[in-house]
Structures are given as C-alpha cells and as structure tokens.
Amino acid sequence: MTLKIDLSNHGLTKEFSIAKFKLHAEYETSNEQEKAIEKLKVQLKNSQERCILLGVTGSGKTFAMANLIEKVQRPTLIISHNKTLARQLYLEMA
C-alpha cells in the first residue's frame, strides 16, 4: 500500500510505502466486540467524521480497535492521553 501526501501548493509531495497491518492474537473477538467493529466499519465506509468506542476498563476496546484496523487496512493515528496507556497501546499493537 502506498500513501501519497500531496501538498503541491506548498511545493511538497511525498509517497510512503505502508505495510499491511496484521494482528497476531491468541484469542478471538467476542460477539459484542464483533458487533462494535461492524458498526465502526459502516461509519468509516460512510465517511463519518467521528467514531467513538465506549467500554469499561478491560472490555477489549484496544483489541476491537486493532481488529478494525486490520479489517479496513487504512492508515490510523492512535492518540493516548497518558504515557502508561501509550505504552500499553504500543505493546498491544506492535
């Protein structure tokens, strides 16, 4: 997959090769996670600007997000509000 950033009006154009995201997991998604993933896929397909996945601690939001990224194969920016969660996300996505 190639990502092209075109800012030609500023004299910049850059292409990046991006590897496909492949999730390696020891377990499968739950029915609830699969429902959430499918709803988020529809929202992304319909170009919805904002998507929110809410869940209690330990409900598998990160795992669901990783599954969604694998299914849609689109460049994704994941932002965390603290270093502890950022490290957890890094370890789970790496």
Secondary structure by P-SEA (a helix, b strand, c coil): cbbbbbcccccbbbbbbbccccccccccccaaaaaaaaaaaaaaaacccbbbbbbcccccaaaaaaaaaaaaccbbbbbbccaaaaaaaaaaac
